[in-house]
Amino acid sequence: MADLGVIILTYNEEIHIERAIDSIMTIARQVVVVDSYSTDRTVELARARGAVVFQNKFINHSKRF
């Protein structure tokens, strides 16, 4: 496994977040989800997959990073 961290930006992505995390877990040591206060189960599902989750109000993409 590479010494790689991945950042995923989300907002109401419960349909896709598990698949997205699963697809990178074999190559990344850490997955960080930066969520814009989703109102669905995105945060819960990401944490259950082992991602570190932060929440940040969306202003623009550069501020989210």
C-alpha positions in Angstrom: 0.0 0.0 0.0 1.3 3.4 -0.9 1.7 6.2 1.7 -1.2 8.0 0.1 -4.1 10.0 1.6 -7.2 10.7 -0.3 -9.6 13.6 0.2 -13.2 13.3 -0.9 -15.5 16.3 -1.0 -19.2 15.4 -0.4 -22.7 16.7 0.0 -25.5 14.3 0.1 -23.6 11.4 -1.5 -25.0 8.4 0.4 -25.7 6.7 -2.9 -22.0 6.8 -3.9 -19.8 7.3 -0.8 -19.4 3.6 0.1 -18.4 2.6 -3.4 -16.0 5.6 -3.7 -14.3 4.7 -0.4 -14.1 1.0 -1.2 -12.5 1.7 -4.5 -9.5 3.5 -3.0 -9.0 1.6 0.3 -6.6 -0.8 -1.3 -4.2 2.0 -2.4 -4.7 4.7 0.3 -3.6 4.6 3.9 -6.1 7.3 4.9 -9.4 8.5 3.5 -10.6 12.0 4.6 -14.1 13.1 3.8 -14.8 16.8 3.9 -18.6 17.1 4.0 -20.8 20.2 3.5 -23.3 19.2 6.2 -25.1 16.5 4.3 -28.7 15.9 5.3 -28.6 12.2 4.3 -26.4 9.4 5.7 -23.2 10.4 3.9 -21.3 11.1 7.1 -22.5 7.9 8.9 -21.6 5.7 6.0 -18.2 7.3 5.5 -17.3 6.8 9.1 -18.5 3.2 9.0 -16.1 2.6 6.1 -13.2 4.0 8.2 -12.9 7.5 6.8 -12.0 10.5 8.9 -14.8 13.0 8.4 -14.7 16.8 8.8 -17.6 19.1 8.1 -17.2 22.5 6.6 -19.8 24.8 5.1 -19.4 25.1 1.3 -18.2 28.4 0.1 -15.9 27.3 -2.7 -13.7 24.3 -3.4 -10.4 26.0 -2.4 -11.8 26.9 1.0 -13.1 23.4 1.5 -9.6 22.0 1.1 
